[in-house]
């Protein structure tokens, strides 16, 4: 089955901190539902982009994210489902739980790997 990444931008979750427990409970509920359905592969939030390290093609390391970027990945989930429509359905549940829009993209696996 195809796998999809469902993601959101850093800073997209703009609810009041007093609602964090409710958002966390709702998000964990969607994860449990996706696990029970056999769709959940993996998911995580990411640290702030300023904590990233950029490694160039010659191996040089620069701390901090790409300064030219205006958007950074804030978190993601990977689901293994039968169709794009099913991935969008999970994205909709995550969007409601996390109170922010989600992007859905199919993962392109290398058949030689």
Secondary structure, 3 states (H helix, E strand, C coil): CCEEEEEEECCCCCCCHHHHHHHHHHHHHHHHHHHHCCCEEEEEECCCHHHCEEECCCCCEEECCCCCCCCCEEEEEEEECCCHHHHHHHHHHHHHHHCCCCEEEECCCCCCC
